[in-house]
């Protein structure tokens, strides 16, 4: 069972993330002026961009955990990798939905097979397959090993997602930098970025505990 102290830290992180998200979203929606070119539709980027960052971070954690399992064979790596993959998929779906809402008034379509969107779709399908693989393998060690290998292969697409707008001519705009964005907008983006990061930590920690209970039932206490 998790200690009270262990439960406290993750709930505190989650509460901080929620508070930052409420504050940052309020600033982005009601306080900051509309964008000069995109108008009010730009406001969704205050959530869309942090969701994208958090998705890539979660899948990076899953990648590191996959390597950790293959290297050390410790069950905590497998449990953490499964939790990070699930949370990454949730954020990835949110990222895609927000992007489609933004694309409709700016591009005129909900979806386009642009290099960035295509690589994101491949990333979500690949990590979704990692999750599906777990449900088809009964043996815990074989399941952990196969899932780790699949996660490492799936992660190959993550840097491709990030660099896609630089490598190929793309309908999707290139990443902005603090030097090209108004300082007030940068501040709100950073606030929401930390909000999503803290919420991702909270979700992963809570999900880790639930998966660990299930794994304990299979194997006894984790090594």
Secondary structure, DSSP 8 states (H G I E B T S, - for coil): ---HHHHHHHHHHHHHHHHHHHHHHHIIIIIS--BTTTBGGGGGHHHHHHHHHHHHHHHHHHHHHHHHHHHH--HHHHHHHHHHHHHHHHHHHHHHHHHHHHHHHHHSSS----HHHHHHHHHHHHHHHHHHHHHH--SHHHHHHHHHHHHHHHHHHHHHHHHHHHHS--SS-----GGGS-HHHHHHHHHHHHHHHHHHHHHHHHHHHHHHHHHHHHHSS--
